[in-house]
């Protein structure tokens, strides 16, 4: 039997309208494409099968001459009238496009295919395809299959999607394919009778005024003919195909770029650690060509949030109620250069960073909460707050359908007190971070650390890449020489410093311990780079400070006439006394944490490298 369309009539007991689901998203200020990425990725994460990464693909393609007629024939035959659904107009376009969102490493949409059959813990298909506004109390989930799923239809000019999924049913693999469209409710008068319809339409196998999905080999064959073959054989997962996607004033290329940036700004915690070990892996293609998804560490305005995420060790509590609320990390920095992307601006990020990234325990970004601006224009701060697992239920209840805010006024009783206390503590921390932080020198005078920003203008600013920053990864072994081609990205995706020791003959490894920091030494602003020497035996260590030139032009070791250069003041083992000199003779392999102390050159970007070699050679 060929798949057919069936429009859903109101049951005698009533039910919700299709447009109600779409209008429920009107309260969000998020772009529909951002909302699509957030909602679909949350659903993908919720459906993960275990500890293996979840692969998330977005693919925009123009249907070729062999595919478009099949789509028109399969979906156009018996389609609802134009006044009841916009599908016919979309299928009549001379060029047909389809946007697909696919996840693998997930369990697919299993469970009963009917909404009136309940199997505890197994309701993914019915919750996603059949029900509107359903919620879940399953712990560890970022969202629900609630109203947010309507964004799939919102992005479609035809308000039409196909769902192709493979799942386990009673221990065996089963493939399912169903079409699903939403528009406005309507009334039809025929033969003197009036019948009302919800505005939901289903495409599949019609049985007794009800639509079941195509299953098994038939579902696989039809999906393959439509080009919906993203699911690897023998694996579970889901593809949602959005027919005739509408991107407003954007071109297709601009829309794809928006979506990959939305992945980074809204899902970056799932990309850490960067590389194959991340919990989720993100891919995008446009007409067969890969669209690169940036690493979070490659986005200058996002990078400070990664630092704060790694420093998330401050507990936030409600002491009188005896409840842990979450943990907070905070970083101050010199403001990155340039304007943030439009996706970042949509998230609330302006030219200056003074925000806290809010997230629930599943590490999915809720929103960026704006705090008071940093008191100097050249500086900023970024914070990350992750709610405690025991607070997940509370903050989930405070979220709207789009999951992009914590509306604590929705809550009551102790839940409201707890959520308000968390936000109050976060705002207090941002207020404190926005002002100067004095550090006492030996004379007892307050020295504003933030005030050093003019002294070290540009520190931590610039674009990702070699020689662009003076912030280094923890436990990174750099490669290349001072004038070589070292660089790239170390652990956590932070740019590696230039110079350092590599694998060449006589060289010893240097492992950087934390980021380059500025401190006060005898009332003077200095830069401190901590490191260890993992290789046993005598070695000579050299400090190589330099002035980084703009626009990726490298470093400058010879200053212009009369200009200052950064200089090595000395070395310190642990908290011991300072040993002067530009080089250090010591023994490696004993776990000592050394500090290289550098006086920066005023009004420059100072770059620091540490090099080590065996014995008493010369670097």
N, C-alpha and C positions, 0 to 999 in steps of 0.2 A: 504494500500500500504506500502510495506517495504521501509525503508529509503535507499537511494542510494547515491552514489558519483557522482559528476559532476565537471569536471575541467572547470575553467573559461577561456573562450576565450577572446581575445582582441576585444573590441568594435570597430566599424569603426572609432571612434574618438580617439582611443588609450587609454592610461591609464598607471598607475604606475605598475612596476613589483613587485612581492612578495619579491625578494631578496633585493630590495631597502629598504624595511622596516627593514629587519634584519641588513643590512650594516649600516643603520643610527645610530645604537647603537655602532658601532665599536670605536667611539671616546672616550667613557667612559673607565676609568680604574677600574670601579666597577666590582666586581665578579658578574656573572650572577645570583647567588642566592640572593645576596644583592639587585641587581636591581629588581629581581622578587618581593621581599618583599616590597621594596620602591614603585614600580609602582602599585602593586595590592592593597596595603594599601591606597595609595593616591586615587585610584579609589573608594575604599570602603568608604573612608571618604567623597568624593564628592557626593556619592549616599545616604548619611544618610537621614533618613526620618523626624527627629525632634530632640528633646532634649534627647531622650533615647540613651544609649550607643550603639555603633556599635560593634558587636562581629565578630572577625576575626579569622578564623581557617585555619591551614595548617595541612594536613593529608597525610602521606605517607603510602601506604599499598601495600602488595603483594597480587595479586589476587588469590583467592583460586580455587580449582578444579571445583567448581560450577559456578564461575564467568568468569574465563579465556576463556572457550569455547564460551561463549556468546559474549564477546568482539571480539574474532577472527571472529565469524560468522557475527555479525552485521557490523563491520568495514572492514572486509577483503573481503566481497563479492563485486565484482566490483570495488575494490580499484585501484587507479592509478598505472600504471606500475612502477617497481622498479627504472627505470631511471628517472622518473618524481617526485617520492616521496619515502621516506624511510619507509613508513608505513608498507609495506609487511614484511620487514626485522624485524621490531620491533614485529609485531604480531607472527612471527615465533620463537621468543625466547621461550625457555622452561619455563622460569619464567617471568611473566608479572607484572609490577609494575605501579602504578598510583599515581601521586601527585595531590591532590586537594586543591584549595584555595577557601574558602567559606566565604561570609559575610552575616550577618543578621542584622536587624535594618536598612536595606537599601531598596531602592525602586525597585531594580531589573532593568532589561534591558527592558524598555517599549518603547512605541512609534512605529512608522511604522517599518516593517521588511525589507522594501526596501529602498535603498539609494536614489532613485529618487522621493520619496514622502517626502515632508517637512511638519512637524507640529511644529510650533515654541515652543521651550522649551521642546519638547518631542522627542528626537532623540537618546536616550541612546543605543538602540539595533543597529541601523544603524551606529552610530559613533563607537561602539566597534567592531562589527562584520564585517561591510561592508567597512567602509571608512579607508583610510590610511593617517595619518598626519593631521587629522582634529583637530581643536582647538575650544576652548570655551571661550567666554568673560564673562561667568557667574561669578559674584563676589563670593568670599569666597571659591573658589576651590583651591586645592593644585596642580592639574595638569590638563591634558586633556587626552582624549582617542586618543592620537596622535601616534607617532612612538614607544613610550615606551611600548605599549601593545605587541609589537612583542617579548618581552622577554618571554612571555608564550610559544611561539613556539621555541625560542632559547634554552630553557631548555629541550625541548623534543627531544630525538634522532630521533623521527619520524616527528618532526615539526608539530605535530597534537594535537589538543585540542578538548574537548567537552564543550559546554557552556549550563548549565542547569539553568534557571532563572524563577522566578515567579514575576509578576508585575501586576499593575492595568491597565486595558485597558477599557476605557469608564466606569469606576466605578466598574468593576468586576475583580476578580483575573483570571489571565491567566498564565499558565505554558508553557515555550518554551524550546525546546532542539534542538541544531544544532551542527554539527561537522564542523571543520574549520582547514585547513592545508595550510602551505605555504612552497614553495621550490624555485626552480629556474624556470625562464621562459624557454619555449622550443617551438620547431617547429615540426609539424607532417606533413609528406607528404603522402597523400592517394589518390589513383585513379587520379593521375596527378594533384592534387590540394595541396596547402600548407596552413596550418592553424597554427596560432601562439597562444600561451597560456600564461597567466600572471604568472603562477606558484601558483595561489591560487586554492584550491580545497574545495568544500563544500559537507557536508553529511547531508541529510535530505529528505524532500519531493520535488521531482523534478517536476516542473511545467513550461512548455514552455521554456526549456533551462535555467531554473533558479531554485535555491534551496530555499525553504521556511523551517522554523523550524517545527518540530513536535510540536503540541500544545495540551493543555488540558489533558484529561485522557490518551491519547496515549503517550504524552511526559512524564507524571508521571510514567506510567507503564514501559516504556523503561528505564527511568532513574533508577527506583527502581531495575530492573533486572541487571543493571550495577553497582549497589551499590552506586549510586549518590543520596542518600536520606537524605542529610544534612539539607535541607530546612524544617523547621517545618510546619505542616499543618496550613493553614490560614495565613502564614506570607510571606512577600516578601523578596527577596534576590537573590544571585547569587552564583553558584559554577562553577569554571573553572577547568576541569580535564585535567591534562597534562599526556599524554600517554608516557610510557617508558622514565621517566626523566633521564637525563644524568648529573652526578655529577663530571665528570673528575676523578681525582685520589682519591676522597673522598669515604669512605664507606657511606652507607645510614645513619648510626648513626651520622657520622661526618657531613654529609650534614644537617641533622635536627638540630644539635647543632649550626651549622653556622647560620641557618635561625633564630633560636630563639635569638641568640646574635645580629643578624642584626636587628631584631625587636626592641631590646632595644636601640641600638646605633643610629638608624635612626628614631625611632618613640616615644622615651621616653616622649616628651611633651604630647602626647596623653594618656600616662599612669598615668598622675598626675591629681588629687591626687591619690595616690596608693590605690587600692581597688575597691569596686563596683561602686564608683561614678566617675571613670575615663571616659573620653569621648569614649575611645575605650578599649575593653578587648581582650586579645590575648591568643590563645590556640594553642597547637601543639600536634600531636599524631603520633606515629610510630608503625604500625602494632598493633593497638589497645591499646598501652600504652602511657600514657601522657608523654610528654617531657616538663619539667618545664621551664617556661619563667621567667627569673630573674626579680626582681624588680629593677628599676634604682638605688635606694639607696643601693642595694646590690653589685653594681659594683664599686669598689674603684676609678678607673680612670674616671668614669662617674659622680660620686657623686658631685664633685666640680661644674659641670655645673648646677646641680639642685640648688645649693646655689646661683649661679649667676643668674639663672632664677628667683628665688624669690627676688633678689635684682635689678631687671630690672627696675630701676626708673630714669635713666639718659637720658634725651631727646637728640637726635641727629638731627640737623637741617641744612638746607641750608639757611642762613639768608638773603643773597642778593636776593634769589628767593622766600623767604618767605614760605618755604615748610618744613613740618615735615617729617623726613626721617625714624625715628624709635626710639626705646628705647634700651638702653644698660645696662646690669648688669655685674659687675666684681667682682671676688673674688681672693684673694691671700691665699696661704695655704702651709703647709709643704707637700712635694711630697709624694703620696701614694707609698707603698712598692710594689715591684714586677713588672713584665712586663705586659703591657696591652694585651688583647686577640688579635688574628690575625684579627678579625673583626675590632677591634679598630685601629689596625695598618693600615688596608686597608683604614680606614677613615682618616688617617693621624696622628694618635696619637702615639707618640713614648714613650720612657721611661720617658720623662719629659713632663709635661703639660704646654703649652704656646699657647693656641688656643682660638678662638672665634667661637662658634656655630652660624651659620647663619640660619635664618628661615624667612619665609614669615608669614603674619598675621594668617594663618591657623595653625601655630605651627607644621609644619612638617620640619624636619631637611633638609637643603639643603647641607651643607658641614661644615667641621671644618677648619676654616681659621687659618693657622699657623702664629704666631708672633715671635718676637725675644725671645730667651730663657731667663728665669729668671736669674738674675745675680749671684745667688748662686745655686749650684747644688741641694741642699736639698729643694729648694722652687719651687713654680710655680704659675701660675695664670690661671683662666678659665673665659671666658666671654660668654654672650649670647646676640645676637642682633636680635630683631624682627622688621621687616620692618613695617612701618606705613601702615594702610589700604589704604591710598591714593597713596601709592607707589607700591601696589601689582601688578598692570598692568606693571609697569616699570621693576620690578625684574623678573616677569614671562617671559617677552620678552627677558630677558638676559640669560635665562636658555637654555641649550641644550636639546635634546630629552630625556635624562636621568634625567633631573632636579637635577643635582648634582654639579652645579657651577653657579656663576654669571659672565657671560662673557660680561662685560660692553662695550667692544669694538664693540659688535654687535649693540649697540644703537647709536642714533644720537641726535643732538640738545640738548634741555634741559633735556631729559631723560638721556643722557649720563652724563651730568654735575651733575645731582642729584645722580645717582648711584655711580659715581666716588667720589663724596663728602662723601657719606655714607661710602664707603670702606676706604677713606682717614682718616675719623674720627675714624673708628674702629682701623686702624693700628696705629694712633697716641695714642689711649688709650692703646693699647697693648705695645707700646714702653715705655710709661710712667710707666705701671705696671711692666715692666721687670726690672726696676732699683730700688735702695733702696728708701724707703719712710721715711724721717726723721721725728721724733716727738720730740718736744721741752720739756725738763724738766724744773724745776724751775731755774736751773743754766743757762738756755738758750743754753745748749749744744744739738747738734743733736744726736739722738739715732736711729740707724737703726732698725726698727721693723723686717725687714727680717733677720737681723743679729742675732736675737734671736733664729733662727731656730736651731742653735747648742745647745743653752741652753735648748730648749724644743724639742730635736730631737725626731721625731716620732709623735709629736702632729698632730692629724687629719690623721694619717696614719694607716695602718693595714687593717684587713678584717672586714666586717660588722658583728656585733654581740655583745654580752655582754662584756663590759670591753675592747673593742677594740679601742675605740676612745674617744676623749675628746670634741667632737662636738655633741650637743644635739638638739633635735627638739624644735621648738617654741611651747609654751603652752602645754607641755607634763606633764602628771602626771605619774611619774615612779612608779614601783611596786617593792616589795621585800625589804629586808634589806641589810645592807652593806655587809653582808656575805651570803646573800640569793641568790635566783635565779631570781632576777629582770633582766630586759633587754628587748629584743625584739625591736620593731620599733614603734616610736611615729609618730606624724603628719609629713607628708612629707616623711615618710619612713626613717628618720634619726635614728640611734640607740638610744634607751633610755639610760640614765645614770643608773648605778647601785645605789642602795640605794634609798633614798627619802621616802616619806610617802605614804602609801597605805590605805587599808581599815581596818586594824587591829585596835583593841580597843585603843583609846587614840591618834591615829595618826591623823595628819592634812594633808590636801593636799598641795602640792607644785607644782606650775605651772611655768615651766621654760620659761623665756622671752628671746628668741633668743639663739644663739650659745655661747659656751664658747669662750671668746675672750682674747687676751693678750693686755695689755696696759702698759703705763709707769706711775709709782707712785713714786714721789720723786726720780726720776732718776733710779728706779729699775723696772725690768721687772716683771709683775704680771699677774695672770690669773683672770678674772672677770666672774662670772656667775650671771646673773640677774634673778630674780624670783618674783612672787607674792604669797600671802597667801589668797586664796579665802574664807576660812572658818572664820566666825566672832568669836571673843573671844580671851582671852589671850592664848599665846602659847610660847613655847621655840623652837628655831630653832638651828640646829647644822650643822656645816660644816664638811664634811668627805672627805678630799683629800687623795689620795693614789697613789702609783706607780703601774701602770698596767704592768703585766708581759707579755712576748711574747707568741705566740702560743696558745692564749686563755686560759692561766693558771690562770686567775683571777687577783687579786691585792695583793700588799704586804704592810701591815701597819707597820710591824716591820723591820727596815732597818738592813742590815749587819753592823758589827762593823765598825765605822768610816764613814759610808755612810750618805748622807743627805736624808731628807724626805720632802715632800711638807707640808707646814704649813699654817694655817689660820691666816691672818693678821688682819681681822676684817670685819665690815659690814658698809654699807652706804645706807641710805634711799634717793632715788632720787639722787640729786647732793649735798646732805648734807655732813657734816663732817664724818670722819671715826670713827667708834666705835670699839675698839679693843676687842679681846676675841674670843674663838672658838665657843661660843654659844651666842645667842641673845634672850632676852626676849622682846616680843612685842605683839601688838594686830593685829589679822588678820581681813580680810574682808573689809578693807578700801581702797583697790586698790593701795596701795603703791608699787612701784617697788623697791625692795631691791637688793643690790649687795653684793655677797660674794667675798671677796678679798683673793687670795691664792698666796703664794710665791712658785713657782714650784721647784722641786728638779732638779739640773742640770743633763743633759744627761739622762733624763728618759722620759717616757710617763706618764704624770700626769692626773689622773682621779679625777673628782670632783663630789660629790653628796651633796644634801641639804635634811635634814630630819627635820620634825616638828612634835610636839605633843602638846596636850592640857596642859595648866597650867604649872606647874613647874616640871614635871616628868623628868626622865633621859632616854635618848635614848639608 
